[in-house]
Amino acid sequence: MGKSYRTLTIGEALGYFGGLEQFVIQVAGVLKERGHKHWLLYEHPTGNDEEKYKSVFEDTAPIPPDGDIDFYRKFVSEVCEKWKPDVALLHKTRNTAFLEALVERVPTITINQDHYIYCLRETRYFPVNRAICTYPLSWKCIARGCCIGRPLRHGFIPTFQSLSARRKMLNAQRRAHRAVVLSEHMKSELVLNGFDPERVDVIPGFTRVPENEFPPVSDDSDILLFVGQVIRSKGLDLLLNALKLLKHPARLRVIGKGTALDANVVLARQLGISDKVDFVGWVPHDSLDKYFKEAAVVVVPSAWAEPFCLVGIESMARSRPVVAFKVGGIPQWLQDGKTGILAREISAQALAESIDTLLGDRDLARRLGAYGRKRAMEEFSPSVAGDRLEKTIEKTARGG
């Protein structure tokens, strides 16, 4: 691409926290290397490496809360006068009035990395049995009880989600100029909810593959690795129960924090496996390699329909096999029996069986790890994603 574009990036947070924040910075970094410039608008800070996060952008600013559409029209106009963006890359916002004002003024590409805009619970599974939902956003969501959320932290009264407010957000997203998703599964979700398939581009997640190949899985390692937000949908409770069922000796390292952390610490104690679980907490992304090197298997026990799951391809790039459930966009990168193992069902028993397969056959674990690295280099590299992103940006900026 010959032209250097000025992009306005919109993210929910400033700083590192989970996969979404990591992907925001990855996209900006890849495009910056190609000569494009970026400015960031965000809704709240995280407190995690914020100065480092800012360094990828020309400038950053918070989105003021609680304004009406006219307020945000003025705000977006001021931002455009100051930063002069050619296109906006919207990773996530919960502010519908701001989004409506943005789409009116700037050619906008939405990058959909979760189910927020069409799922009241945001998890895409039913609250009691964790069965994956396959319905579009509608009044039936209320009939199924999906409008009722968990209490706020340290509270007892359940939260309630507004169907009309979510529909308004969905309609605003549909008015954006183009949409980008990370998997074919996510494209099908948008089409189910009224998006024009011709305006939805599938650009899989990407990761930098270390120049020096990681050492293969060791015969001596008994470490299972979990990396991600510790929230119910990520399935750490299933992994803890699976750890209890394993036939082979193993220890679990949990990298991350979240609203379900305390409950999982209690669960480990109740299962009598506290001595086998190390809750490490949040770790800066560029410090994760030592944990990957020491792991025998990376486990992604997500029970929700993962839009993609970046930690999966990050594991592959580091020659580590992955065990996961066949949900959402995970099959986009996890080829069963080639880069890891897809458990036969969403259960602790099935998860334990798949983990035991790799712990009991280190040659298989090494083969899967080696092929995973090869596939990460060929299909999930920054260069491949950068080419695709540039085409979408150019098409949007020209009104396509």
C-alpha positions in Angstrom: 0.0 0.0 0.0 1.5 3.3 -1.1 -0.6 5.7 1.0 0.1 6.2 4.7 -3.2 6.3 6.6 -4.0 8.1 9.8 -6.2 5.8 12.0 -8.3 6.6 15.0 -8.2 3.5 17.2 -11.0 3.1 19.8 -10.5 0.6 22.6 -12.3 -0.1 25.8 -9.2 0.3 27.9 -5.8 2.0 28.1 -3.1 -0.5 29.1 -2.7 -4.3 29.2 -5.3 -6.6 30.7 -6.7 -9.3 28.5 -6.7 -10.6 25.0 -8.7 -7.7 23.6 -6.2 -5.1 24.9 -3.3 -7.1 23.6 -4.9 -7.3 20.2 -5.5 -3.6 20.0 -1.8 -2.9 20.6 -0.8 -5.7 18.1 -2.9 -4.2 15.3 -1.6 -0.7 16.0 2.0 -2.0 16.1 1.8 -4.0 12.9 0.3 -1.1 11.0 2.8 1.4 12.5 5.7 -0.7 11.2 4.1 -0.2 7.7 4.1 3.6 8.0 0.6 4.3 9.3 -0.1 6.5 12.2 -2.5 5.9 15.1 -4.3 7.8 17.8 -6.2 6.1 20.6 -9.5 6.9 22.3 -10.3 4.8 25.4 -13.0 4.5 28.0 -11.0 3.6 31.1 -7.4 3.0 32.3 -6.2 -0.5 33.5 -3.1 0.6 35.5 -1.0 -2.0 33.7 2.0 -0.7 31.7 0.0 2.3 30.5 3.0 4.4 29.4 4.3 1.4 27.3 0.9 1.0 25.8 0.7 4.7 24.9 4.1 4.5 23.1 2.6 2.9 20.0 0.2 5.8 19.4 0.9 9.4 18.4 -1.5 10.6 21.2 -4.2 9.2 23.4 -7.3 10.6 25.1 -10.2 9.3 27.2 -13.8 9.2 25.9 -15.9 11.4 28.2 -18.7 9.3 29.8 -22.4 10.0 30.0 -23.0 12.4 27.1 -25.8 12.5 24.6 -25.5 12.3 20.8 -25.0 16.0 20.4 -22.3 16.0 23.0 -20.5 13.3 21.2 -20.9 14.8 17.8 -19.1 17.8 19.1 -16.4 15.6 20.8 -15.8 13.6 17.6 -15.6 16.8 15.6 -13.0 18.2 17.9 -11.0 14.9 17.7 -11.1 14.9 13.9 -10.0 18.6 13.7 -7.1 17.8 16.0 -6.0 14.3 14.7 -7.4 14.3 11.2 -8.1 10.5 10.9 -8.7 8.9 7.5 -10.5 5.9 9.1 -11.5 4.7 12.6 -10.7 1.2 13.9 -13.3 0.4 16.5 -12.2 -2.5 18.7 -14.9 -2.0 21.4 -17.1 0.6 23.0 -20.1 0.3 25.3 -21.1 3.9 24.5 -23.8 3.8 21.8 -24.1 7.6 21.5 -20.4 7.9 20.9 -20.5 5.2 18.3 -23.4 6.8 16.5 -21.5 10.1 16.4 -18.3 8.4 15.2 -20.0 6.5 12.4 -21.6 9.7 11.2 -18.3 11.5 10.9 -15.5 9.0 10.2 -15.3 5.9 7.9 -15.4 3.2 10.5 -14.2 -0.4 10.6 -15.5 -2.4 13.6 -13.2 -5.1 14.8 -15.5 -7.6 16.6 -13.6 -9.7 19.2 -16.5 -10.7 21.5 -20.2 -11.2 21.6 -21.2 -8.0 23.4 -23.2 -6.4 20.6 -25.7 -9.3 20.1 -25.6 -11.2 23.4 -27.0 -9.7 26.6 -24.8 -11.9 28.8 -21.8 -11.4 26.4 -20.8 -15.1 26.9 -23.0 -16.7 24.2 -24.0 -19.6 26.5 -26.9 -20.1 28.7 -26.4 -19.3 32.4 -27.4 -22.6 34.0 -26.1 -25.4 31.8 -23.4 -23.5 29.8 -25.0 -24.8 26.5 -23.8 -22.6 23.6 -26.5 -20.2 22.3 -27.2 -20.2 18.5 -30.0 -17.6 18.4 -29.9 -14.0 17.3 -30.5 -11.1 19.6 -34.3 -10.8 20.1 -37.1 -10.6 22.7 -36.6 -14.4 23.2 -33.4 -13.5 25.1 -35.5 -12.2 27.9 -37.8 -15.2 27.8 -34.7 -17.4 28.3 -33.5 -15.4 31.3 -30.4 -14.0 29.6 -31.3 -10.5 30.6 -30.4 -11.4 34.2 -26.7 -11.0 35.0 -24.5 -11.7 38.0 -24.4 -9.3 40.9 -21.8 -6.6 40.8 -18.6 -7.6 42.6 -19.3 -7.9 46.4 -23.0 -7.4 45.8 -26.1 -9.6 46.1 -28.7 -8.0 43.8 -28.5 -9.4 40.2 -27.9 -7.0 37.3 -30.3 -6.6 34.4 -29.4 -6.0 30.8 -31.6 -3.8 28.6 -32.6 -5.5 25.3 -33.6 -2.1 23.7 -30.2 -0.6 24.6 -28.3 -3.6 23.2 -30.4 -3.5 20.0 -29.5 0.2 19.6 -25.8 -0.7 19.9 -26.3 -3.5 17.4 -28.0 -1.2 14.9 -25.2 1.4 15.3 -22.6 -1.3 14.6 -24.4 -2.4 11.5 -24.2 1.2 10.2 -20.4 1.1 10.3 -18.7 1.0 6.9 -17.1 -2.5 7.3 -16.7 -5.1 10.0 -13.6 -7.3 10.7 -13.8 -10.6 12.6 -11.1 -13.0 13.6 -12.8 -16.2 12.6 -15.4 -17.7 10.3 -17.5 -18.5 13.4 -17.7 -14.8 14.2 -18.7 -13.9 10.7 -21.6 -16.3 10.9 -22.6 -14.7 14.2 -22.7 -11.2 12.6 -24.6 -12.4 9.6 -27.1 -14.2 11.9 -27.6 -10.7 13.5 -28.3 -8.9 10.3 -24.9 -7.8 9.0 -24.3 -7.8 5.2 -21.8 -10.7 4.6 -20.2 -8.7 1.8 -19.1 -6.1 4.3 -17.6 -8.5 6.8 -13.9 -9.4 6.4 -12.4 -12.4 8.2 -8.8 -11.5 9.3 -7.6 -14.2 11.8 -5.7 -13.1 14.9 -1.9 -13.1 14.6 1.2 -13.3 16.7 4.9 -12.7 16.4 6.7 -16.0 16.1 10.0 -15.9 18.1 13.0 -15.9 15.8 14.8 -18.5 17.9 12.7 -21.7 18.0 11.6 -22.7 21.5 13.0 -25.9 22.9 10.5 -28.8 22.4 8.4 -30.1 25.2 10.6 -31.7 27.8 10.1 -35.2 29.1 10.5 -33.9 32.6 7.9 -31.1 32.5 4.6 -31.7 34.3 3.4 -28.2 34.0 0.0 -27.2 32.5 -0.4 -23.6 31.6 -3.5 -21.4 31.7 -3.2 -17.8 30.4 -6.1 -15.5 30.3 -8.7 -13.6 32.3 -10.0 -15.6 35.2 -13.7 -15.2 34.6 -16.4 -17.9 34.5 -16.6 -18.2 30.7 -12.9 -19.0 30.5 -13.6 -22.4 32.2 -10.8 -22.4 34.8 -13.1 -24.3 37.1 -13.4 -27.1 34.5 -9.6 -27.2 34.3 -9.2 -27.5 38.1 -11.7 -30.3 38.2 -9.8 -32.0 35.3 -6.5 -31.6 37.2 -8.1 -33.7 40.0 -9.0 -36.4 37.5 -5.7 -36.8 35.7 -3.9 -40.1 35.6 -0.5 -38.5 35.1 1.1 -36.2 37.6 0.8 -32.6 36.7 0.9 -29.0 38.2 -1.0 -26.1 36.9 0.1 -22.5 36.5 -2.6 -19.9 36.2 -1.5 -16.6 34.6 -4.1 -13.9 34.9 -6.7 -12.2 37.1 -10.4 -11.6 37.0 -13.7 -11.7 38.8 -13.7 -15.5 39.3 -10.1 -15.7 40.7 -11.2 -15.9 44.4 -13.8 -18.5 43.6 -11.2 -20.7 41.8 -8.7 -20.4 44.7 -11.5 -21.7 47.0 -12.3 -24.5 44.5 -8.7 -25.6 44.3 -8.7 -25.8 48.1 -12.0 -27.7 48.2 -10.7 -30.2 45.6 -7.6 -30.8 47.7 -5.2 -29.7 44.9 -4.0 -26.3 46.2 -0.5 -27.7 46.4 -0.6 -28.4 42.6 -1.9 -25.0 41.5 0.2 -21.8 41.3 -2.0 -18.7 40.9 0.7 -16.4 39.5 -1.5 -13.4 38.8 -1.2 -10.9 36.0 2.1 -11.1 34.0 3.2 -8.5 31.4 2.8 -10.0 27.9 6.5 -9.7 27.1 7.4 -11.8 30.2 5.3 -14.8 29.3 7.9 -16.7 27.3 9.5 -18.3 30.4 6.1 -19.8 31.4 5.6 -21.2 27.9 9.1 -22.7 27.9 8.4 -24.5 31.1 5.0 -25.8 30.1 4.3 -29.3 28.7 0.7 -28.4 27.6 -1.2 -25.1 27.3 -4.9 -25.6 28.2 -7.7 -23.3 26.9 -10.7 -24.6 28.8 -13.1 -21.9 27.6 -16.7 -23.0 27.8 -18.0 -20.0 25.8 -17.9 -19.6 22.1 -14.4 -18.0 21.9 -14.3 -15.5 19.0 -10.7 -16.6 18.4 -8.4 -16.8 21.4 -5.0 -15.3 20.8 -3.3 -17.4 23.5 -3.8 -20.4 21.3 -1.7 -19.2 18.4 0.8 -17.7 20.9 1.3 -21.2 22.3 1.6 -22.7 18.8 4.3 -20.1 17.9 6.2 -21.3 20.9 6.0 -25.0 20.0 3.5 -25.9 22.7 0.5 -28.2 22.0 -2.9 -26.9 23.0 -5.9 -28.7 24.5 -9.3 -27.0 24.2 -12.9 -27.5 23.6 -14.5 -27.3 20.1 -16.2 -24.0 20.7 -16.5 -20.7 18.7 -13.5 -19.8 16.6 -11.0 -22.2 18.3 -11.2 -24.7 15.4 -9.9 -21.8 13.2 -6.4 -22.5 14.6 -6.6 -25.7 16.6 -6.4 -28.6 14.1 -7.3 -31.7 16.1 -4.4 -34.1 16.2 -2.2 -31.7 14.3 -1.6 -28.6 16.5 -3.3 -29.9 19.6 -6.4 -31.8 20.8 -10.0 -30.8 20.8 -11.7 -32.4 23.8 -14.7 -34.6 22.8 -17.2 -32.6 24.9 -17.3 -29.6 27.3 -16.6 -31.5 30.6 -13.8 -31.9 33.1 -13.6 -35.6 32.3 -13.1 -35.0 28.5 -10.6 -32.3 29.2 -8.6 -34.6 31.6 -8.5 -37.4 28.9 -7.1 -35.0 26.3 -4.5 -33.6 28.7 -3.5 -37.2 29.7 -3.0 -38.1 26.1 -0.3 -35.5 25.7 1.3 -36.0 29.2 1.6 -39.7 28.4 3.0 -39.3 24.9 5.7 -36.7 24.8 6.7 -37.5 21.2 3.1 -36.7 20.2 3.3 -33.4 22.2 6.5 -32.5 20.4 5.1 -33.3 17.0 2.0 -31.2 17.6 4.1 -28.3 19.0 6.4 -28.4 15.9 3.5 -28.3 13.5 1.8 -25.6 15.4 4.9 -23.4 15.1 5.0 -24.0 11.3 1.3 -23.2 11.0 1.6 -20.0 13.1 4.4 -18.8 10.8 2.4 -19.5 7.6 -1.1 -18.5 8.6 -1.0 -16.3 11.7 2.0 -14.0 11.2 1.9 -10.2 11.4 2.8 -9.9 7.8 -0.2 -12.0 6.6 -2.6 -10.1 8.9 -1.0 -6.7 8.0 -1.6 -7.3 4.3 -5.3 -8.1 4.9 -5.8 -5.2 7.3 -4.3 -2.7 4.8 -6.7 -3.9 2.1 -9.7 -3.4 4.4 -8.4 0.1 5.5 -7.9 1.2 1.9 -11.3 -0.1 0.8 -13.0 1.7 3.7 -11.1 5.0 3.2 -12.2 4.9 -0.5 -15.8 4.3 0.4 -15.9 0.6 -0.4 
